[in-house]
Amino acid sequence: MRSLGKMSKVVVLSLFEFEGSSIVPMRAFAPQAKADGHRRGWVRCSLALLLTALLAPWCAAQSRPTLAPLPPMGWNDWAHYQCDFTAQTILENAHALVRTGLAARGYRTVTIDDCWMLKDRDSHGNLQADPERFPHGMKAVADAVHSLGLKFGIYEDAGSQTCGGFAGSGVPDGGGRDHFLQDAKLFASWGVDYLKLDGCNVYAAKGESQNAAYRAAYRAQSAALHQVARPVIFSESAPAYFQDTTDWYDVLSWVRHYGQLWREGSDIATFDAKAPNAPRFHSVLWNYAYNLPLGRFQSPGNWNDADFLIGGDGGVTLAETRSQMALWSMMSAPLILSSDLNMLSPAAISALSNQAVLSVDQDSLGRMATLLRRTPSSDLLFKELAAGRYAVAVLNRGSAPLRVELHASDLGFEPAGCRFASTDLWSGTREPDALSLQAEIAPHDTAIWKIQPAAACGVPARTGVITRLASGRHRDVEGYALCLASSGDVEACSASEGQRWTVTSSGALESSGRCLAAVDGKVLMQTCGSSDAQRWEYTLLGDLVNRNNHLCLTGHKANGLTVETCGHSPATQIWSLPNDPGYR
Ligand code: GLA
């Protein structure tokens, strides 16, 4: 689209609606002509010629590499500084990225979060960088960041004001003109490479749903970014404003049309200079908990964002730093540091820049980790990597050391005696021919390995727990998800065999050799067979729809499993399956 002239753009935009990197025909667009055959033929022919001319650049654009084929990496000031920063703070951290070697390992985009601008626009409607924080303006900072070989990112908001109350890009409260295109042009003139668009104060007109208002705003910003002659990675915060509502899943299914990554939930705990050592690991675990069941929404180019890496900062121990790195990497989450980089210990820098762990995050398949097993104090995670390799991690959430010994059968490999090469990614210890993974894991630490199974091991079954969210507003791992049990219930997750499921290639859900079936409105376990009553279609929203009766698997805690009419994403009907290959 960028190579088209101004006139052509106007024509194309009237025929098509932008959907991020793709363009879909507008539903409302239909030929109006009711003239005779000759005229219709002429119109058709002209339209075909016009479309050919106009679509050629679009087709070329489709073959361009996506903007974020791997989870984005960088640094952002927010979680450490909030509004307490100046240009100097930003540049000191940019220099630290280079000096510590973190930039060389991939942390390359420096993003300035909220509070950089004034509350009002200038007389031309342009945003104004706060002159006290940025005495030489924003372009000077962007240039300085670029001169270090880094990328430059900035924050704005889809509403009338940012979360901090500064000038937003969106429609003013009560209605009026937005500034998405004007701001995108300004950002491009500064050399912005990455835009985080927050979602505070979004105005919904009378009769317009919140969901529709957010979608219109993010679509408008995406279209504006496509109109400026600069590739800008677009980070969307929209889903975070729908967490705990049934619209959450719908919003999560449209953001990918407009941007490359999105925040889905609550903020990670910020640093408090008045209580610098206040513990923050609970917040790391909470963001991990809500991000983990959302694998179906991500695929290379589009990423769930579990929020900043606060590892190494005040309130996060070295074991907890390792855990956040390992968990974020197992989830293919964006890795955006948000600490005072000049205060990081050498051990923290080494954990944050561990190349082997980073390679799990930056794996080209972009998979979400599968939860193989959850006990009251530990999670066992498994992730398929490119080239026949796999990553395995065990998180110790408890307060006592945890001894683990894992065999290939625990990971879904069926042949008895399956052997594999393994590397412990923290110590670098390599076992060329192992039968098990063993570790003693300190409280709040996470062990992580890469394994390469021998050819005889075959490919692992699609095995793990099947979870649904617990109703209510739980803010911890244990309270957030319930596990589907073959006893015909949803219950607190334990390591029991009855909570271990295999999703077969024909859509059966199998546990201990029996299959889940819907028969006469009841859900029960049967001898596995080929009946449609034992086949479940998994939708993007997270429904498990029975192929026989087209009803949704519904898990009422204590009252057991039923099949019911599929509703508007109630918690009882949204499931997370093992080894989700991502957006379909
Ligand atoms: C929201 C976002 C944070 C940060 C602040 C800035 O809370 O989720 O990441 O951008 O706004 O005000």
Residues whose N, C-alpha, C, O or C-beta is under 5 A from the ligand:
A	BS01	GLA	W78 D113 D114 C163 G164 D267
